[in-house]
Amino acid sequence: MMRFDFIFGSYIPVESLFHRTDPRIKLIFTLYGMIVLFLVRHWLSFLVIGCVVCAMLYVSKIKYFTILKSLKSIWILFLLACIFPLFDATGKVFFNFGILTITDEALSNAFIIILRLGLLIGLSLLMTATTSPTRIADSTESLLKKMGVKQEYAHEISMIMSLAIRFIPIISMEANQIMKAQKARGAKFEDKNIINRMKAFFPVIIPLLVGSFKRADELALAMDVRYYHGFQGRTKYVKLQMKLSDYLLFVLILGSFTFALYLDKVIDFV
């Protein structure tokens, strides 16, 4: 049964170095780390990135049980990432069972995809768990302005991101309540037959969509009643200011990711 006890992407209020770090720094090294993950292929580079991500998660004081619990709800992604590359028939045959032929190249690709997916989730979890939705929106707006995007567009994009992040825990909790109610009525979410299990989820999806549209309509009405007109006349309660520790952390993490990318290119060249 899919669980929603811990909501992936939700903010975890803990006092740590990463929680105090400027959100613009975290947003930049998160995006840069994701780009590097798609460029590297050698296991040494993944090892460097993995050590950096684990160190950041440790410093952020996020419990490893919480991380594993968040991965439990998206195990299907890891399963699909492991299965699809195995259908690649290129390379030396490692195992042959009927129509299924597993090669060393397919196993290598599956391993790389799983590593990338796990590290991508770790980076995104580090960003969302240590930064509130409001600060994520403020950092996005600030970076977009520095990139030359018009103020009204920058504010609208950041507002959309903020609302989307805020809706994640609300929809997840509502889905959990609907599933418990349907289970009390006899819904078989743990049925061994996958067809019956899929049928059991339809009474969850439909009221969840209806509730989401209703909440969106209520939010739009509330914003309209409060005379929300975009960026015009809005001020910031907390202004983002860089500290020396932010610059040092920025250089350290980006340097580590760049070293992993350089290491991958040097190994390929040799």
DOVEXMAR-509680 format. One record per residue (C-alpha): x, y, z; residue in one letter; residue number from 1. Coordinates in Angstrom, 2 decimals, padded with zeros to 5 digits, always signed. Example, Ala and Ser with C-alpha at 12.3 -4.5 7.8 and 13.67 -1.06 7.14 Angstrom:
((+012.30; -004.50; +007.80); "a"; 1)
((+013.67; -001.06; +007.14); "s"; 2)
This chain:
((+000.00; +000.00; +000.00); "m"; 1)
((+001.31; +003.44; -000.91); "m"; 2)
((+001.84; +005.57; +002.17); "r"; 3)
((+001.75; +009.32; +002.61); "f"; 4)
((+002.90; +009.55; +006.23); "d"; 5)
((+006.06; +011.34; +005.20); "f"; 6)
((+005.56; +013.71; +002.32); "i"; 7)
((+008.43; +013.83; -000.11); "f"; 8)
((+009.48; +017.41; -000.78); "g"; 9)
((+008.07; +018.86; +002.41); "s"; 10)
((+010.00; +021.30; +004.59); "y"; 11)
((+011.61; +019.92; +007.78); "i"; 12)
((+012.16; +022.72; +010.33); "p"; 13)
((+015.50; +021.89; +011.96); "v"; 14)
((+018.28; +024.18; +013.16); "e"; 15)
((+021.31; +023.44; +010.95); "s"; 16)
((+023.92; +025.10; +008.76); "l"; 17)
((+022.02; +024.29; +005.58); "f"; 18)
((+018.78; +025.69; +006.93); "h"; 19)
((+020.56; +029.00; +007.55); "r"; 20)
((+022.27; +029.03; +004.15); "t"; 21)
((+021.04; +031.53; +001.57); "d"; 22)
((+018.39; +029.75; -000.58); "p"; 23)
((+019.89; +031.16; -003.77); "r"; 24)
((+023.11; +029.26; -003.04); "i"; 25)
((+021.19; +026.04; -002.46); "k"; 26)
((+019.17; +026.50; -005.62); "l"; 27)
((+022.28; +027.09; -007.75); "i"; 28)
((+024.28; +024.11; -006.51); "f"; 29)
((+021.18; +021.88; -006.70); "t"; 30)
((+020.65; +022.73; -010.38); "l"; 31)
((+024.38; +022.51; -011.11); "y"; 32)
((+024.63; +019.14; -009.35); "g"; 33)
((+021.72; +017.78; -011.39); "m"; 34)
((+023.41; +018.87; -014.62); "i"; 35)
((+026.70; +017.23; -013.58); "v"; 36)
((+024.87; +013.99; -012.72); "l"; 37)
((+023.63; +013.71; -016.31); "f"; 38)
((+027.12; +014.34; -017.71); "l"; 39)
((+029.21; +011.86; -015.70); "v"; 40)
((+029.30; +008.08; -016.24); "r"; 41)
((+032.30; +006.76; -014.27); "h"; 42)
((+031.76; +005.24; -010.84); "w"; 43)
((+034.51; +007.40; -009.29); "l"; 44)
((+032.62; +010.55; -010.26); "s"; 45)
((+029.42; +009.15; -008.78); "f"; 46)
((+031.36; +008.27; -005.64); "l"; 47)
((+032.58; +011.87; -005.26); "v"; 48)
((+029.08; +013.28; -005.80); "i"; 49)
((+027.57; +010.68; -003.48); "g"; 50)
((+030.01; +011.56; -000.70); "c"; 51)
((+029.21; +015.27; -001.11); "v"; 52)
((+025.44; +014.66; -001.04); "v"; 53)
((+025.69; +012.38; +002.02); "c"; 54)
((+027.86; +014.94; +003.81); "a"; 55)
((+025.34; +017.71; +003.06); "m"; 56)
((+022.46; +015.55; +004.29); "l"; 57)
((+024.40; +014.82; +007.48); "y"; 58)
((+025.16; +018.50; +008.09); "v"; 59)
((+021.51; +019.40; +007.44); "s"; 60)
((+020.53; +017.05; +010.34); "k"; 61)
((+017.96; +015.22; +008.24); "i"; 62)
((+017.48; +011.74; +009.70); "k"; 63)
((+018.40; +008.88; +007.38); "y"; 64)
((+015.21; +007.10; +008.41); "f"; 65)
((+013.29; +010.06; +007.03); "t"; 66)
((+015.19; +009.82; +003.75); "i"; 67)
((+014.54; +006.08; +003.42); "l"; 68)
((+010.89; +006.63; +004.27); "k"; 69)
((+010.60; +009.19; +001.50); "s"; 70)
((+012.18; +006.79; -001.01); "l"; 71)
((+009.68; +004.09; -000.02); "k"; 72)
((+006.83; +005.98; -001.67); "s"; 73)
((+008.63; +006.19; -005.04); "i"; 74)
((+010.12; +002.70; -005.19); "w"; 75)
((+008.35; +002.13; -008.51); "i"; 76)
((+010.67; +004.68; -010.16); "l"; 77)
((+013.74; +002.70; -009.08); "f"; 78)
((+012.13; -000.51; -010.30); "l"; 79)
((+011.40; +000.94; -013.73); "l"; 80)
((+014.87; +002.49; -013.91); "a"; 81)
((+016.33; -000.94; -013.26); "c"; 82)
((+014.12; -002.90; -015.68); "i"; 83)
((+014.04; -000.78; -018.86); "f"; 84)
((+017.83; -000.64; -019.49); "p"; 85)
((+018.01; -004.45; -019.28); "l"; 86)
((+016.28; -004.74; -022.67); "f"; 87)
((+019.35; -003.25; -024.36); "d"; 88)
((+021.01; -006.18; -026.20); "a"; 89)
((+024.30; -004.43; -027.01); "t"; 90)
((+027.50; -005.63; -025.37); "g"; 91)
((+028.77; -008.95; -024.07); "k"; 92)
((+026.06; -011.42; -023.05); "v"; 93)
((+026.09; -011.85; -019.28); "f"; 94)
((+022.91; -013.85; -018.76); "f"; 95)
((+020.44; -015.48; -021.16); "n"; 96)
((+017.02; -016.72; -020.07); "f"; 97)
((+014.61; -017.44; -022.92); "g"; 98)
((+013.75; -014.22; -024.73); "i"; 99)
((+015.49; -012.13; -022.08); "l"; 100)
((+019.16; -011.44; -022.79); "t"; 101)
((+021.07; -009.41; -020.23); "i"; 102)
((+024.40; -007.92; -021.29); "t"; 103)
((+027.17; -006.22; -019.34); "d"; 104)
((+026.33; -002.95; -021.10); "e"; 105)
((+022.70; -003.20; -019.99); "a"; 106)
((+023.70; -003.87; -016.38); "l"; 107)
((+026.10; -000.93; -016.46); "s"; 108)
((+023.41; +001.41; -017.82); "n"; 109)
((+020.88; +000.22; -015.24); "a"; 110)
((+023.40; +000.81; -012.43); "f"; 111)
((+024.19; +004.32; -013.72); "i"; 112)
((+020.50; +005.24; -014.02); "i"; 113)
((+019.76; +004.06; -010.47); "i"; 114)
((+022.72; +006.04; -009.13); "l"; 115)
((+021.60; +009.15; -010.99); "r"; 116)
((+018.03; +008.80; -009.80); "l"; 117)
((+019.08; +008.27; -006.17); "g"; 118)
((+021.45; +011.25; -006.16); "l"; 119)
((+018.91; +013.45; -007.93); "l"; 120)
((+016.36; +012.63; -005.25); "i"; 121)
((+018.96; +013.31; -002.57); "g"; 122)
((+019.75; +016.75; -004.01); "l"; 123)
((+016.10; +017.70; -004.42); "s"; 124)
((+015.30; +016.44; -000.92); "l"; 125)
((+018.16; +018.50; +000.48); "l"; 126)
((+016.77; +021.61; -001.21); "m"; 127)
((+013.12; +021.20; -000.25); "t"; 128)
((+013.70; +019.84; +003.27); "a"; 129)
((+015.99; +022.71; +004.33); "t"; 130)
((+014.20; +025.58; +002.55); "t"; 131)
((+010.65; +026.77; +003.10); "s"; 132)
((+008.42; +027.30; +000.03); "p"; 133)
((+008.45; +031.07; +000.60); "t"; 134)
((+012.25; +031.24; +000.57); "r"; 135)
((+012.39; +029.03; -002.52); "i"; 136)
((+010.05; +031.44; -004.29); "a"; 137)
((+012.07; +034.47; -003.13); "d"; 138)
((+015.35; +032.92; -004.28); "s"; 139)
((+013.87; +031.99; -007.67); "t"; 140)
((+012.55; +035.50; -008.17); "e"; 141)
((+015.87; +037.02; -007.16); "s"; 142)
((+017.90; +034.82; -009.52); "l"; 143)
((+015.51; +035.39; -012.43); "l"; 144)
((+015.80; +039.17; -011.95); "k"; 145)
((+019.61; +038.93; -011.98); "k"; 146)
((+019.37; +036.92; -015.21); "m"; 147)
((+017.51; +039.80; -016.89); "g"; 148)
((+013.94; +038.47; -016.66); "v"; 149)
((+011.30; +041.17; -016.25); "k"; 150)
((+010.14; +041.69; -012.69); "q"; 151)
((+006.52; +040.78; -013.39); "e"; 152)
((+007.48; +037.50; -015.10); "y"; 153)
((+010.00; +036.63; -012.39); "a"; 154)
((+007.40; +037.20; -009.68); "h"; 155)
((+004.73; +035.15; -011.49); "e"; 156)
((+007.09; +032.20; -012.03); "i"; 157)
((+008.20; +032.21; -008.39); "s"; 158)
((+004.59; +032.51; -007.20); "m"; 159)
((+003.59; +029.49; -009.29); "i"; 160)
((+006.48; +027.48; -007.84); "m"; 161)
((+005.57; +028.50; -004.30); "s"; 162)
((+001.92; +027.52; -004.71); "l"; 163)
((+002.84; +024.19; -006.34); "a"; 164)
((+005.19; +023.29; -003.47); "i"; 165)
((+002.61; +024.31; -000.87); "r"; 166)
((-000.03; +022.08; -002.48); "f"; 167)
((+002.14; +018.93; -002.30); "i"; 168)
((+001.63; +018.20; +001.42); "p"; 169)
((-002.04; +019.22; +001.28); "i"; 170)
((-002.83; +016.87; -001.61); "i"; 171)
((-000.78; +014.07; -000.04); "s"; 172)
((-002.61; +014.30; +003.28); "m"; 173)
((-005.96; +014.41; +001.49); "e"; 174)
((-004.99; +011.32; -000.52); "a"; 175)
((-004.07; +009.53; +002.70); "n"; 176)
((-007.46; +010.36; +004.23); "q"; 177)
((-009.33; +009.18; +001.12); "i"; 178)
((-007.37; +005.91; +001.04); "m"; 179)
((-008.14; +005.23; +004.69); "k"; 180)
((-011.83; +005.93; +004.09); "a"; 181)
((-011.93; +003.63; +001.04); "q"; 182)
((-010.06; +000.93; +002.91); "k"; 183)
((-012.65; +001.10; +005.68); "a"; 184)
((-015.30; +000.53; +002.98); "r"; 185)
((-013.50; -002.61; +001.78); "g"; 186)
((-011.13; -001.29; -000.89); "a"; 187)
((-008.33; -003.79; -001.59); "k"; 188)
((-005.20; -001.67; -002.06); "f"; 189)
((-003.00; -004.64; -001.15); "e"; 190)
((-004.64; -007.16; -003.48); "d"; 191)
((-002.17; -009.48; -005.24); "k"; 192)
((-004.03; -009.00; -008.51); "n"; 193)
((-002.61; -005.83; -010.07); "i"; 194)
((-005.85; -005.22; -012.03); "i"; 195)
((-007.92; -005.17; -008.85); "n"; 196)
((-005.36; -002.96; -007.19); "r"; 197)
((-005.55; -000.44; -010.05); "m"; 198)
((-009.36; -000.49; -009.87); "k"; 199)
((-009.17; +000.27; -006.15); "a"; 200)
((-007.24; +003.47; -006.85); "f"; 201)
((-009.90; +004.99; -009.14); "f"; 202)
((-012.15; +005.98; -006.17); "p"; 203)
((-009.09; +007.77; -004.76); "v"; 204)
((-007.99; +009.64; -007.88); "i"; 205)
((-011.38; +011.10; -008.82); "i"; 206)
((-012.23; +012.78; -005.46); "p"; 207)
((-008.59; +013.85; -005.18); "l"; 208)
((-008.80; +015.70; -008.50); "l"; 209)
((-012.14; +017.25; -007.57); "v"; 210)
((-010.74; +018.39; -004.23); "g"; 211)
((-007.62; +019.83; -005.89); "s"; 212)
((-009.68; +021.92; -008.32); "f"; 213)
((-011.88; +023.10; -005.45); "k"; 214)
((-008.85; +024.16; -003.39); "r"; 215)
((-007.35; +025.96; -006.39); "a"; 216)
((-010.62; +027.84; -006.94); "d"; 217)
((-010.79; +028.81; -003.25); "e"; 218)
((-007.18; +030.01; -003.35); "l"; 219)
((-007.82; +032.13; -006.45); "a"; 220)
((-010.89; +033.66; -004.80); "l"; 221)
((-008.94; +034.41; -001.60); "a"; 222)
((-006.14; +036.10; -003.57); "m"; 223)
((-008.67; +038.14; -005.53); "d"; 224)
((-010.49; +039.25; -002.34); "v"; 225)
((-007.15; +040.45; -000.92); "r"; 226)
((-006.53; +042.52; -004.09); "y"; 227)
((-003.52; +040.54; -005.25); "y"; 228)
((-002.10; +042.20; -008.38); "h"; 229)
((+001.21; +040.49; -008.93); "g"; 230)
((+004.44; +042.22; -007.97); "f"; 231)
((+002.88; +045.70; -007.78); "q"; 232)
((+002.96; +047.14; -004.28); "g"; 233)
((+004.50; +044.03; -002.70); "r"; 234)
((+007.42; +044.15; -000.25); "t"; 235)
((+009.63; +041.47; +001.31); "k"; 236)
((+009.41; +040.74; +005.02); "y"; 237)
((+012.88; +039.13; +004.98); "v"; 238)
((+015.49; +040.33; +002.50); "k"; 239)
((+018.01; +037.78; +001.23); "l"; 240)
((+021.57; +038.66; +002.23); "q"; 241)
((+024.72; +036.64; +001.52); "m"; 242)
((+027.11; +035.84; +004.37); "k"; 243)
((+030.74; +034.71; +004.33); "l"; 244)
((+029.70; +031.14; +005.19); "s"; 245)
((+027.39; +031.15; +002.16); "d"; 246)
((+030.23; +032.07; -000.19); "y"; 247)
((+032.53; +029.43; +001.33); "l"; 248)
((+029.86; +026.74; +001.06); "l"; 249)
((+029.12; +027.80; -002.51); "f"; 250)
((+032.76; +027.47; -003.57); "v"; 251)
((+033.23; +024.17; -001.72); "l"; 252)
((+030.19; +022.40; -003.15); "i"; 253)
((+030.50; +023.70; -006.71); "l"; 254)
((+034.20; +022.89; -006.62); "g"; 255)
((+033.41; +019.31; -005.57); "s"; 256)
((+030.86; +018.86; -008.36); "f"; 257)
((+033.28; +020.38; -010.89); "t"; 258)
((+036.03; +018.03; -009.68); "f"; 259)
((+033.70; +015.05; -010.23); "a"; 260)
((+033.00; +016.24; -013.78); "l"; 261)
((+036.72; +016.82; -014.43); "y"; 262)
((+037.55; +013.38; -013.04); "l"; 263)
((+035.04; +011.75; -015.38); "d"; 264)
((+036.51; +013.53; -018.43); "k"; 265)
((+040.11; +012.69; -017.45); "v"; 266)
((+039.30; +009.00; -016.96); "i"; 267)
((+037.54; +008.85; -020.36); "d"; 268)
((+040.51; +010.57; -021.99); "f"; 269)
((+043.03; +008.17; -020.44); "v"; 270)
